[in-house]
Each structure stands twice: as structure tokens, then as C-alpha cells.
Amino acid sequence: MQGKTSVMTEPVDTRTGSALEVKDVAIEYYVERHEAYFRAVDNATFTVEAGSFVSIIGPTGCGKSTLLRAIAGLVPYTSGEITWKGQPITVPGKDRAVVFQNPALLPWRTVLRNAAYGAEGHGHSRAEAERRARGMLEMVGLSQFVDRYPHELSGGMQQRVNIARALAIDPDILLLDEPFSALDSQTREVMGGELLSIWEATAKTALLITHQIDEAVFLSDSVVVLSSGPRSVVKHIVPITLERPRTPDMRRSPEFLAIVDYIWGLTKNAWLKSEEAPEPD
């Protein structure tokens, strides 16, 4: 961004080349203790261009992670449509990989064997899976740790293995469900920068769930803002017009801070609202 900062929420960017389409999607599920169906997401609509980085933010309980899991094919949606390159998404597929909050590494496997696990599950031979895993571990800076075990790694290093495992299957879309939420603020900022470098190097389409507005702004081409639950909806889609490549110093620029403040202004009432969600994200 140059000169005076201008932040807009309209029009929504739907340029040619868009690949992931979420159209009027509603997600509900049965809550046994209430003996009723609960609608977590209502009429969600947004577009993610191929090769772009988009973040979804919103208060706890607004259905962010539920929506991400529907895109992953892990959660059914009640109505609407989710498509990737024009094809409906209803089940998990090789074109999508999920990086969850918890690295969930297998303690009896080395770093290399953990990073190869996903590729093996997709039918690759052990040799091919490990070849892919080595390349991704080098990309995330862990080539010197391939023979270590999870308990020998820091939290940030474990999440790098988690990301390498997802990338080793060579997905088109990388779905990130608050992958840095368990890290301290300094490590989280470092990991955000590393994720950005990985995204730039791989040209994957990335969709991130996060509570951190500054993290979303730093990483993203656009930010999808959800309302508070229940029956969460897409309230705003904010294009992030900061120039790329992005650097840590940019986080302190007036342009960056203006966008963060703008999004906080859009969301603070929902965040500060004392409202009990029947189910967490």
C-alpha cells in the first residue's frame, strides 16, 4: 500500500482463475444433549483464487474450524455448494491437506517417518514417501533432524514436521486450522514468517483459520470475517493490499496497523459479546 491507507470490503474479488468456491453453505449437526439440530454456519459465501492465501477469522464458537473441515471433506454440509476447480467437495481428497492445531506426531516414528506418513497413506511406496518427506523437511528447515523423535523437538519444530507431512502429499490446497495457537507469541511470529516463505515457494492455495487479526493481515491476500455464533455468517471480506513480499518490519508500518485496526473495528463487538456457543469450533 502506498500513501493514504484505504480499506474496503466491497466488491468481493472474483477474478478469473478463482478455484475454491464456497456458495451459500450451511452446516448443522445434531446436539444430543439438546435433542436438537444446531446450525453452526449459515449461508457462507466466498471465493479463494488458485495460488492465493486467505484467512478466516471470527470469535470462538463461530464455526471457523467447522467450515474448514467441510472444505476438507471431513464434515458434511447441510446445503449450498463447495467446489474446487468446478468439482464438488463432499469427501476428503488428495488435492487437500489439513494442518491441525495439534501436530499429532507418532512418538515411535522419527521426524522423517512422521513426515512421510501422509504420503504413505496416499499409496506411495516407503522410498517415494521418504523422498518427498526429505524435500519438505529441508524446506521447513529440519533436514538436520530427520532421525530425531518428536519428544526431542520444540513445539515450533513439531509444527514444522506437521506442515512438512501435509506438503509431502503435494496437495493443491493447504488447509491450516490455527496451527500456531499453542505457541508463544515470539515463536508464533517466526512460524508465520516461515509459513509465508513456504507458501511463496510452493505456490499452494492456502486457507488459514486464526484468531489473530495481525497474523491474518500479514499472511493473507484477503480476510474472511465471520460473525459470532450461533448461525454464523460471512460479515465481510477484506482485501489485503499490502505489497509482497512481506517482511517482519511491515508489521509496524502505518498501512499494516490501519488494516488491523479496521478489521478490529468490524469484529470487536462480536469478540466482546458475552455469548455462550453450544459447541466450540
Protein Blocks (a to p, Z undefined) as FASTA:
>chain_A
ZZjadddfbdcdfbehiabdcehiacddddfklopacdfbghiacdddehiacdddddeh
ilmmmmmmmmnopaccfbdcddeehiacfbdcfkbccddfbloiafkbcfklmmmmmmmm
nopafklmmmmmmmmmmmnopmmmmmpcfklpcfklmmmmmmmmmmmnopabdcdehkll
mpcfklmmmmmmmmmmmmmmnopacddddfblklmmmmpmbdcdddddehiacfbdcddf
bdcdddfklmmgmklmmmmmmmmmmmmmmmmpccddfbdZZ
